[in-house]
């Protein structure tokens, strides 16, 4: 997983932490081992969360770029739908970037005790990395609203 720069330069409001932050340490260094690992127990719940975006959009914050849907749990929904610069998400908030159509990795942010933690899941929902992942935390610390960038704006 990595933050990305677009061919037209960085995204408005996006982080440039990807240029200096190391890659996160995966939960399993052997990709073949993931084929036999169980799906993360919370994956089905993530998929049932309602989408916050009306149509899928191209995520350029994670590599490789792919079409995604943003899912937000009930705790975070009021904050996310009214996102402004000084928005602070309550504990228990969960924000999810799911690949549209199932091809690609899912990324999860969860806030507990005022601290965000991050997860990366493969297309089947197998946990690849979790915790206060340095690369994720570095990018999201630069977000305009409590570690959240929000949905794309404009054309």
N, C-alpha and C positions, 0 to 999 in steps of 0.2 A: 504494500500500500504506500502511496506517496501522494503528496500534494503536487499539483501540476501548474505549469505556466502554459497559457494558450499561445497559439501562433500569432495572435494579435497583442501579446503582452499579458500581464496579470489581469485577472478578473477584478472588476470594481468591488471593493470590500473584501477581497480574498487575501489570504495570507501569502507571504513569500518565504515562510519558514522552511519550506521544502528545499531551498537552496543550500541550507547549512545543517539541517537536522539529519541525524543518522536514521536509517530504516529501523522500524521496530523489530524486536526479537520475536520471531514467530513462536506460537505455543508449541508447534511441532515442526522441527527443521526438515522433516522428510515428507515431501508432498505425497508420496505413495502411501504413507501411513494414514493420511487423511481419508483415503478411500475406505478404510476399515473402521474409522472412528465414528462414534454416534453423533447424530444431529444434536446441537445445543438445545437443552430443554425449553428455552424460551423462544425458539425460532417460530413455532406455530403461532404464538401470541403476537409476535411482530407482524406476521403476515395478515392477521385479522384486524390490526389497527387501521382506522380509516386514513385514506390518503389526504395530505394537506394541500396537494397541488391538483388542479383540475385536469391537467394532461401531463404525461411524462415529459421530462426535459433532459438535455445532455448535461451530465455532471462533468465538470472540467476540474474539479477540486481533487479528484482521485484518479489514479492511472490504472488501467487504460480508461479513456473517456467512454462512457456508455449511458444509455437512457435509464433514468431512475424515477422512482416515486419516493416522496418523503412521507413517512408515517410518524405520527405524534400520539403519545398516549393521552388519556383524558386529563391527567394532572398537568401536562405541558400545553395542551391545546389552547387554552385562553391566552397564555403568554405568547405562543408561537403565532397565532392568527392575528394578534395585535402587536407584533414585534416592532419595537422602536429602539433607538440607541440605548436607552437606559433600562430596557427590559431585564428583569432578573427572574430566572426560572425557579420554581419551588423545588424542594427536595422531592424525589420520586419522579421527576421529569425524565422522559425517555424520548429521544429523537432518533429516527432510523432512516437511512438511505438504502432502499432496496432496489436491486436491478429490475428494470421493467422487462417482463418477459422471462425472467429467471436466469439470464446469462450475465454473470459478473458477481463481484463480491458485494456483500452487505456490510454496512458500517453502522455501528450503534453507539450513541452517547447516553450515559445514564448519570444523573446527578443525585448524590447521597451525601448528607452532612456538608452541603455546600461545595462539594468537590465533584468534578466531572471525571468519569472513567470511560474508557473506549473499548470497543470490540470490533474485530474484523471476522467475518464469517465467509466461508466459501459458498458457491452457488447452491450446495445442498443444505447449508445451515450448520456446517461443522465449524467449530470455533478455531480460528487460526492464531489469534493474538488477543490479549485482554489485559486491562489494567490502566494505569496512568501512562499510557504509551507516549513516549517522548515526542515522536513526530506528530501524532494527533494533537497532543496537548499544545505543542508549539504553534501549529497552524491555527487551532481554534482559540488560543489565547489572543490572537489578533483580530478575532471576529468583532463586529461592531456591537453585538448584544449578548453578553453573558455566554460566550463561546459559540454562539449560533450565527451563521451567516444569513439564514433565511432563504426564501425562494428567489429565483432570478426575477429581475424587473426589466421592463422595457421590451423592445422588439428583439 
